[in-house]
Amino acid sequence: MATVPPARAVPILSGGPSESGRKHSMFGFFPSLRCLRAFLAVCQLESISQASVDLNLSQSAVTQAIARLEQDLDCQLFERRSKGSYLTEVGNILKNYTDVLFVNMEEALRECMSARADPGAGAARRMSRRITNSQIIALISIKDSGSFLQAARRVGVAQPTIHRTARALECNLGVQLFSNTARGSAVNELAYRLANRLQLMVRELEGAYERIEAQKLRERGRILVGGLLLAGSGFLASAISAFSIAHPDVNVDIATASYDVLLEKLRAGSIDFIVGMVKSPPPADDVVEEILAPDPYIVVARKGHPLDGKYDISSADLACYEWVMPGQLTARRTVFEQLFANTTPAPHTGIETYSLTILLLLLAESDRMTVLTESQILLDQSLGHNLSKIDYKMPPLDAHIGVTTRKYWTPSEIQGTFLDFLRHGPMTDRLLARVAGGGARGSG
């Protein structure tokens, strides 16, 4: 792998994107790393004056760093006594999370810098003491956006600013992080792995904020949930609605995409879990699945469709109508192909879509048909009850709605509460009752 010669040290930038505040649109809690380093030094030495010597900073600079953290968190991190500064209970919470952050950061930087011809002893530790919020945000933004230009727009800075910040990080690491593409410069595989690890670390640091708020009897934080484009939309929406009523001060951010895209976001820490049809077994070793309820596939058409209310329907009867399905290599498309494996001619599929909204509208305004799941019929009932379940016995296929999380992930209290709403929410109970009863015939 080509490397950038580390002969010239480039100053770590301090004026880049989001260097000064704990809030950033990408993260719920990302305080200045300089402040966190000062905080840890005071924790270890129990003295602001000794910490200032250790960090080669003035006492006022260390004092201001601690004051800034305390202002951000609206709490006291240290008890100031004549013999030194000692952690409070909430200060100890922040220390535990910050320790983990810098240990994991050093490990990620060591892995990245091992690509250098001469990594140098202690280089990763030194770099972990110099890397800035701006550089981390720049790298993650370029990774997520695909180019410097789009990353600059996302962060809200000029392109030259994010370019200088990213190139400074590259030069200080001494490895090549970016390569030229048709769209401009983008992250290479080494930078992609580093960005994902850093993104996950910052997300886990948000747990400190949530625990400190809970300590103050406040419930604050974020839930980052991934919803599949088709499977589980109604199930997820029902759980979010009930959760938000019970926990109005918790923000819920929903990312909707294909499974492969959401899986990458999950592994990188961009989302906390994926809700929808599980793969069983999961496609990666570092994620696990929890089944919440069975969600069988069914044939669906509009109310009043020529086959609505009919019995003894054959696959040949179904093949007389146009079908709307997602593209190849999707679970529902596989079910569709099995359904008509022995039917000639197979039905026409002139429209392919991954949008549940478009699909529902196409069905409601024509005699087209599709394959959905029991949970999606329940969603239709909430939206006006325009669809009917066609009385056709589907091939025996295991289909379950569930939640996918990172392996060894420990949910925060807020995340654990949200998972309980998924496990025991109103849609879960309705789906279990419906499946146990064999599903409603006809009108759904």
Backbone torsions as a table, in degrees:
resi	resn	phi	psi	omega
1	MET	NA	135.0	178.5
2	ALA	-67.7	145.5	180.0
3	THR	-126.1	156.6	174.1
4	VAL	-91.4	121.8	-177.4
5	PRO	-58.8	125.9	-177.0
6	PRO	-86.8	36.0	-174.7
7	ALA	-72.9	-34.8	-176.1
8	ARG	-110.4	122.6	179.2
9	ALA	-77.3	128.4	178.4
10	VAL	-101.5	132.0	-179.6
11	PRO	-59.1	141.1	174.5
12	ILE	-71.9	124.6	-174.0
13	LEU	-73.2	143.2	178.7
14	SER	-119.3	-2.9	-177.2
15	GLY	-110.1	17.6	-177.0
16	GLY	-82.9	-162.1	-175.1
17	PRO	-65.7	128.5	171.2
18	SER	53.3	48.1	178.0
19	GLU	-85.1	-20.4	-167.0
20	SER	-105.5	-18.3	-173.8
21	GLY	-117.1	159.6	179.6
22	ARG	-80.4	-19.7	-178.7
23	LYS	-97.5	138.8	172.9
24	HIS	-149.6	149.6	-175.3
25	SER	-59.6	-25.5	179.8
26	MET	-82.0	-25.0	-173.5
27	PHE	-135.1	145.8	177.0
28	GLY	-80.0	-28.0	-178.1
29	PHE	-150.5	108.3	178.8
30	PHE	-145.5	76.2	-178.6
31	PRO	-67.4	163.1	179.2
32	SER	-55.0	129.3	177.7
33	LEU	-64.3	-30.2	175.9
34	ARG	-62.4	-42.4	177.9
35	CYS	-65.0	-40.1	179.5
36	LEU	-66.5	-36.4	177.1
37	ARG	-65.9	-41.6	177.0
38	ALA	-63.7	-40.6	178.1
39	PHE	-59.3	-46.8	-179.8
40	LEU	-64.8	-37.7	178.7
41	ALA	-62.5	-42.1	177.6
42	VAL	-67.1	-38.1	175.9
43	CYS	-57.6	-46.7	-174.5
44	GLN	-73.3	-38.1	-174.3
45	LEU	-98.9	-11.7	179.4
46	GLU	55.0	31.3	-177.7
47	SER	-157.6	128.8	176.9
48	ILE	-68.9	-39.8	-178.6
49	SER	-65.5	-43.1	178.9
50	GLN	-68.5	-35.8	177.7
51	ALA	-64.6	-38.0	179.7
52	SER	-64.9	-37.6	176.9
53	VAL	-66.6	-45.1	-177.9
54	ASP	-62.2	-36.5	-177.9
55	LEU	-91.9	-4.7	-176.2
56	ASN	58.8	43.9	176.9
57	LEU	-124.8	163.5	175.2
58	SER	-74.4	156.9	177.6
59	GLN	-61.0	-38.2	-179.7
60	SER	-64.2	-35.3	178.7
61	ALA	-65.2	-42.4	178.2
62	VAL	-67.0	-42.6	178.8
63	THR	-60.1	-43.2	179.6
64	GLN	-65.5	-36.8	178.9
65	ALA	-63.3	-43.7	178.9
66	ILE	-66.6	-41.8	-179.6
67	ALA	-62.5	-36.6	180.0
68	ARG	-66.9	-40.9	176.4
69	LEU	-63.9	-42.8	-179.1
70	GLU	-65.5	-35.4	177.0
71	GLN	-68.3	-43.3	179.0
72	ASP	-59.8	-40.9	-175.2
73	LEU	-93.1	-8.3	-179.7
74	ASP	55.1	49.0	178.8
75	CYS	-159.9	167.1	178.3
76	GLN	-96.0	125.3	-178.5
77	LEU	-92.1	-26.4	-178.5
78	PHE	-130.8	148.8	165.9
79	GLU	-96.1	119.4	-178.8
80	ARG	-87.3	120.6	178.1
81	ARG	-124.1	171.0	-177.6
82	SER	-63.6	-29.1	-176.8
83	LYS	-96.0	-2.5	178.3
84	GLY	154.8	-169.9	179.9
85	SER	-115.7	129.0	-173.0
86	TYR	-126.9	139.3	-174.8
87	LEU	-61.6	138.6	168.1
88	THR	-83.5	-180.0	-180.0
89	GLU	-64.5	-43.0	179.4
90	VAL	-72.5	-31.1	175.5
91	GLY	-61.7	-36.7	178.9
92	ASN	-67.8	-33.5	175.6
93	ILE	-61.8	-48.3	179.9
94	LEU	-63.0	-38.6	179.9
95	LYS	-61.2	-44.5	-177.7
96	ASN	-60.7	-44.6	179.6
97	TYR	-69.7	-37.2	-178.8
98	THR	-69.8	-37.7	175.2
99	ASP	-57.0	-47.6	-179.5
100	VAL	-62.9	-40.9	179.8
101	LEU	-56.2	-51.0	-174.5
102	PHE	-75.1	-30.7	174.4
103	VAL	-63.6	-48.3	-179.7
104	ASN	-67.3	-35.0	178.7
105	MET	-65.3	-43.7	179.1
106	GLU	-62.2	-40.1	178.8
107	GLU	-64.2	-42.2	179.3
108	ALA	-65.8	-41.1	178.8
109	LEU	-67.4	-37.4	178.6
110	ARG	-62.4	-43.4	178.8
111	GLU	-62.3	-42.5	-179.5
112	CYS	-66.4	-44.4	-174.7
113	MET	-77.5	-9.7	176.8
114	SER	-66.2	-15.2	177.1
115	ALA	-73.7	-12.6	178.1
116	ARG	-69.9	151.4	177.7
117	ALA	-61.0	-37.3	178.6
118	ASP	-134.3	88.7	-176.3
119	PRO	-58.2	-36.1	179.1
120	GLY	81.7	135.5	-179.8
121	ALA	-67.9	130.4	176.6
122	GLY	77.1	6.4	-177.0
123	ALA	-65.1	-39.7	-178.6
124	ALA	-66.6	-39.6	178.9
125	ARG	-64.9	-42.0	178.7
126	ARG	-63.5	-40.0	-179.7
127	MET	-67.2	-35.7	179.2
128	SER	-64.7	-20.4	177.3
129	ARG	-89.7	-5.1	-175.3
130	ARG	-118.7	-24.2	-177.0
131	ILE	-61.8	144.2	-174.4
132	THR	-113.7	163.5	174.0
133	ASN	-56.6	-42.4	-178.4
134	SER	-57.9	-43.4	-177.9
135	GLN	-68.3	-40.0	178.7
136	ILE	-65.0	-45.8	179.6
137	ILE	-63.9	-40.7	178.9
138	ALA	-62.5	-46.8	-178.0
139	LEU	-62.9	-45.8	-179.3
140	ILE	-65.5	-39.4	180.0
141	SER	-65.0	-41.4	178.2
142	ILE	-65.7	-40.3	178.0
143	LYS	-61.4	-46.6	-176.9
144	ASP	-73.5	-34.1	-173.8
145	SER	-89.2	-27.9	177.9
146	GLY	94.2	-6.7	178.9
147	SER	-162.0	162.2	178.1
148	PHE	-64.6	-40.6	-177.0
149	LEU	-62.7	-49.8	-179.0
150	GLN	-66.7	-34.3	177.7
151	ALA	-65.1	-41.2	178.9
152	ALA	-62.1	-42.1	177.9
153	ARG	-64.5	-38.2	-179.2
154	ARG	-66.8	-42.1	-177.5
155	VAL	-79.0	-27.5	-179.6
156	GLY	90.4	34.3	177.0
157	VAL	-129.5	169.1	176.7
158	ALA	-70.0	149.5	-179.5
159	GLN	-58.0	-41.6	178.3
160	PRO	-60.2	-31.5	179.3
161	THR	-65.3	-49.3	-178.9
162	ILE	-69.8	-30.2	177.0
163	HIS	-64.8	-46.1	179.1
164	ARG	-63.2	-41.9	-178.8
165	THR	-62.9	-46.1	-178.4
166	ALA	-67.9	-41.2	-179.7
167	ARG	-69.2	-31.8	175.5
168	ALA	-64.1	-41.5	176.5
169	LEU	-62.0	-45.0	180.0
170	GLU	-59.0	-44.8	-177.2
171	CYS	-70.0	-38.3	179.2
172	ASN	-69.8	-32.2	175.3
173	LEU	-73.8	-28.1	179.9
174	GLY	77.5	21.1	177.9
175	VAL	-134.5	157.5	178.4
176	GLN	-80.8	125.7	-178.7
177	LEU	-108.5	-19.6	-171.0
178	PHE	-128.0	148.8	177.2
179	SER	-133.5	157.5	-178.1
180	ASN	-85.0	133.9	176.2
181	THR	-128.1	178.6	178.3
182	ALA	-62.6	-25.4	-179.4
183	ARG	-93.1	-0.5	-175.4
184	GLY	117.2	-161.2	-179.8
185	SER	-77.6	138.2	178.7
186	ALA	-140.0	166.2	-178.8
187	VAL	-69.6	145.6	171.6
188	ASN	-89.8	-176.3	-175.5
189	GLU	-63.0	-38.0	179.5
190	LEU	-63.1	-46.5	179.6
191	ALA	-67.3	-35.1	179.7
192	TYR	-61.2	-44.9	179.4
193	ARG	-65.8	-42.0	179.8
194	LEU	-64.1	-44.3	-179.8
195	ALA	-61.6	-41.5	179.2
196	ASN	-63.0	-42.5	-178.9
197	ARG	-67.5	-41.7	178.6
198	LEU	-65.1	-39.7	179.6
199	GLN	-62.6	-41.8	178.2
200	LEU	-65.3	-39.0	179.4
201	MET	-62.9	-44.3	-178.8
202	VAL	-66.8	-38.8	177.4
203	ARG	-61.6	-41.9	-179.8
204	GLU	-68.0	-28.3	177.1
205	LEU	-64.6	-26.8	178.2
206	GLU	-60.7	-22.1	176.9
207	GLY	-60.4	-30.1	178.4
208	ALA	-63.6	-45.7	179.8
209	TYR	-61.4	-44.4	-179.2
210	GLU	-63.3	-42.4	-179.3
211	ARG	-68.9	-37.1	178.5
212	ILE	-68.0	-40.2	176.6
213	GLU	-63.6	-39.5	177.3
214	ALA	-64.1	-35.5	178.0
215	GLN	-62.6	-31.0	179.4
216	LYS	-91.4	14.0	-179.7
217	LEU	61.0	31.7	172.6
218	ARG	-115.5	143.8	178.7
219	GLU	-110.9	100.6	-179.4
220	ARG	-130.3	158.1	176.2
221	GLY	146.5	-170.2	-178.4
222	ARG	-133.0	144.4	168.1
223	ILE	-111.4	123.6	178.8
224	LEU	-110.8	105.4	-172.4
225	VAL	-120.3	140.8	176.7
226	GLY	-103.5	128.7	177.7
227	GLY	-115.5	131.7	179.2
228	LEU	-68.2	151.5	-173.6
229	LEU	-58.1	-37.6	-178.4
230	LEU	-116.3	-52.8	-171.1
231	ALA	-77.4	124.0	170.7
232	GLY	91.9	5.6	-176.7
233	SER	-60.1	-49.4	-179.8
234	GLY	-66.9	-38.3	178.3
235	PHE	-60.5	-47.2	-179.2
236	LEU	-67.2	-44.0	-178.5
237	ALA	-61.6	-39.4	179.0
238	SER	-62.9	-43.0	180.0
239	ALA	-67.3	-41.2	-179.8
240	ILE	-64.0	-42.1	-179.5
241	SER	-60.8	-48.1	-179.6
242	ALA	-65.4	-41.0	179.9
243	PHE	-63.8	-43.3	-175.9
244	SER	-67.7	-32.1	175.7
245	ILE	-66.0	-41.0	-178.4
246	ALA	-79.0	-25.2	-175.5
247	HIS	-134.6	71.4	-171.9
248	PRO	-68.4	-18.5	-177.7
249	ASP	-91.2	1.9	178.0
250	VAL	-99.8	125.9	178.1
251	ASN	-81.8	137.7	176.3
252	VAL	-116.7	114.9	177.8
253	ASP	-103.2	127.0	-175.4
254	ILE	-113.4	124.1	173.7
255	ALA	-106.6	124.3	-179.4
256	THR	-112.2	124.9	-178.0
257	ALA	-165.8	-176.6	175.1
258	SER	-71.9	166.2	-177.5
259	TYR	-61.3	-44.5	-177.1
260	ASP	-61.1	-41.8	179.0
261	VAL	-65.6	-45.0	-179.7
262	LEU	-66.3	-33.8	178.3
263	LEU	-62.6	-43.0	177.1
264	GLU	-63.2	-40.4	177.8
265	LYS	-64.3	-40.0	178.7
266	LEU	-62.7	-46.8	-177.4
267	ARG	-67.0	-26.6	179.9
268	ALA	-89.6	-8.0	-179.0
269	GLY	89.2	5.8	177.7
270	SER	-69.2	-27.8	173.8
271	ILE	-132.8	161.0	-177.5
272	ASP	-90.4	-32.9	179.8
273	PHE	-161.3	163.2	175.7
274	ILE	-111.2	132.5	177.1
275	VAL	-115.3	127.9	180.0
276	GLY	157.6	-162.1	-179.8
277	MET	-66.4	124.8	-178.4
278	VAL	-82.0	157.7	-178.2
279	LYS	-84.0	-42.7	174.0
280	SER	49.9	84.8	5.7
281	PRO	-83.4	162.8	179.0
282	PRO	-65.4	152.5	-174.3
283	PRO	-81.5	-1.2	-179.2
284	ALA	-136.9	149.6	-176.6
285	ASP	-75.6	-17.0	-175.0
286	ASP	-99.5	13.3	174.3
287	VAL	-129.6	156.4	178.5
288	VAL	-130.6	156.5	-178.9
289	GLU	-118.7	144.0	172.3
290	GLU	-122.5	120.0	178.4
291	ILE	-77.1	131.4	179.8
292	LEU	-102.5	-38.2	-179.1
293	ALA	-166.5	151.5	171.4
294	PRO	-68.9	145.6	-178.1
295	ASP	-142.3	75.0	-171.6
296	PRO	-64.2	152.4	174.2
297	TYR	-77.8	145.0	179.0
298	ILE	-141.9	159.9	174.3
299	VAL	-91.1	134.3	-172.6
300	VAL	-132.7	144.6	172.8
301	ALA	-149.2	178.0	-179.1
302	ARG	-71.0	157.9	171.0
303	LYS	-62.9	135.6	-178.2
304	GLY	86.0	4.1	175.7
305	HIS	-60.2	150.3	180.0
306	PRO	-53.9	-27.2	179.3
307	LEU	-95.0	-3.7	179.9
308	ASP	-66.3	124.1	179.1
309	GLY	86.1	-2.7	179.1
310	LYS	-82.4	159.4	177.9
311	TYR	-122.3	168.4	178.6
312	ASP	51.8	44.9	179.7
313	ILE	-79.9	135.7	-180.0
314	SER	-102.0	166.6	176.5
315	SER	-64.5	-30.1	176.8
316	ALA	-65.3	-36.6	176.0
317	ASP	-62.5	-43.2	-179.5
318	LEU	-65.1	-34.8	-175.5
319	ALA	-71.1	-8.8	179.6
320	CYS	-75.0	-10.2	-174.6
321	TYR	-117.1	153.9	176.3
322	GLU	-73.0	144.9	-178.8
323	TRP	-118.0	145.3	175.5
324	VAL	-110.5	120.9	-175.0
325	MET	-139.3	162.2	170.2
326	PRO	-74.0	177.7	-176.6
327	GLY	-73.6	-176.1	-178.9
328	GLN	-63.3	160.2	175.1
329	LEU	63.7	28.2	171.3
330	THR	-113.7	157.5	-176.3
331	ALA	-61.5	-44.4	-178.1
332	ARG	-68.1	-32.5	177.3
333	ARG	-67.6	-37.7	177.5
334	THR	-63.0	-41.9	177.3
335	VAL	-61.6	-43.8	179.1
336	PHE	-59.4	-45.2	-177.9
337	GLU	-66.7	-36.9	176.3
338	GLN	-67.6	-35.3	-178.3
339	LEU	-61.5	-36.1	-175.8
340	PHE	-114.8	24.6	-177.7
341	ALA	-60.8	-32.7	-176.9
342	ASN	-112.8	21.2	-178.7
343	THR	-111.1	126.4	179.1
344	THR	-128.9	127.4	-4.2
345	PRO	-79.3	156.2	176.1
346	ALA	-72.3	153.8	-178.7
347	PRO	-66.1	155.9	179.3
348	HIS	-77.9	136.2	176.3
349	THR	-123.3	80.2	-174.6
350	GLY	-80.3	-17.5	-177.9
351	ILE	-125.5	129.0	174.7
352	GLU	-118.6	132.0	179.4
353	THR	-150.9	148.8	173.3
354	TYR	-104.7	-0.1	-177.7
355	SER	-89.5	119.8	179.0
356	LEU	-66.6	-36.3	179.5
357	THR	-62.5	-48.3	178.7
358	ILE	-63.1	-41.4	-180.0
359	LEU	-60.1	-47.6	-178.2
360	LEU	-62.6	-38.8	179.2
361	LEU	-67.7	-40.7	179.0
362	LEU	-63.3	-39.8	179.2
363	LEU	-68.5	-43.0	-175.6
364	ALA	-64.9	-25.0	-173.2
365	GLU	-108.8	14.6	-178.7
366	SER	-157.6	-177.7	176.0
367	ASP	-96.0	14.9	177.6
368	ARG	-64.3	160.8	-178.3
369	MET	-132.3	167.2	177.1
370	THR	-158.8	174.8	171.1
371	VAL	-105.9	123.5	173.4
372	LEU	-125.0	-167.2	176.6
373	THR	-121.7	167.8	-179.8
374	GLU	-59.2	-38.0	-178.6
375	SER	-66.5	-30.6	179.5
376	GLN	-75.2	-28.3	171.9
377	ILE	-67.2	-38.0	176.3
378	LEU	-63.8	-37.0	175.6
379	LEU	-63.0	-43.1	179.0
380	ASP	-60.3	-37.1	177.9
381	GLN	-60.5	-38.0	179.0
382	SER	-70.7	-24.5	-175.1
383	LEU	-97.6	4.5	177.3
384	GLY	130.4	-5.8	172.9
385	HIS	60.3	60.7	-178.7
386	ASN	-98.4	-9.9	-172.8
387	LEU	-113.6	158.6	175.8
388	SER	-127.0	146.9	172.8
389	LYS	-84.9	122.8	-179.2
390	ILE	-82.7	136.7	-174.2
391	ASP	-78.7	80.7	178.2
392	TYR	-136.2	130.7	-178.0
393	LYS	-76.9	117.2	-177.9
394	MET	-81.9	155.3	174.4
395	PRO	-58.0	147.0	-179.0
396	PRO	-69.6	108.3	-179.6
397	LEU	-133.5	135.3	175.5
398	ASP	-76.2	121.7	177.4
399	ALA	-139.0	121.9	-177.5
400	HIS	-135.6	142.7	172.4
401	ILE	-92.4	141.9	-175.5
402	GLY	-164.0	-169.4	-178.0
403	VAL	-127.1	136.3	179.4
404	THR	-112.7	130.0	-179.2
405	THR	-131.3	168.8	175.2
406	ARG	-70.8	142.2	177.1
407	LYS	-65.2	139.5	-179.5
408	TYR	68.3	9.2	176.7
409	TRP	-72.6	133.7	176.0
410	THR	-109.6	114.4	-177.7
411	PRO	-69.4	148.1	171.4
412	SER	-71.6	174.1	179.8
413	GLU	-60.4	-41.7	-180.0
414	ILE	-66.2	-44.4	179.1
415	GLN	-63.3	-39.8	178.2
416	GLY	-63.7	-37.3	177.6
417	THR	-65.2	-41.8	178.7
418	PHE	-63.0	-40.9	177.9
419	LEU	-60.8	-36.4	177.7
420	ASP	-64.6	-34.9	176.5
421	PHE	-67.0	-33.9	175.2
422	LEU	-67.7	-40.7	-176.4
423	ARG	-71.5	-34.7	-170.3
424	HIS	-127.1	20.8	-178.1
425	GLY	-74.8	171.3	-177.6
426	PRO	-61.1	-38.1	179.7
427	MET	-67.2	-36.8	177.8
428	THR	-60.9	-46.3	-179.1
429	ASP	-64.8	-42.0	-179.9
430	ARG	-65.0	-39.6	-178.6
431	LEU	-68.0	-43.4	178.9
432	LEU	-62.1	-42.6	179.8
433	ALA	-66.2	-39.6	-178.2
434	ARG	-66.5	-45.6	-179.0
435	VAL	-66.8	-39.8	179.1
436	ALA	-62.0	-32.3	180.0
437	GLY	-88.4	5.6	178.8
438	GLY	83.7	6.6	-179.7
439	GLY	80.3	149.8	178.4
440	ALA	-77.6	141.7	-179.7
441	ARG	-87.3	149.0	171.5
442	GLY	73.6	-107.0	-169.0
443	SER	-70.9	-0.5	174.9
444	GLY	89.1	NA	NA
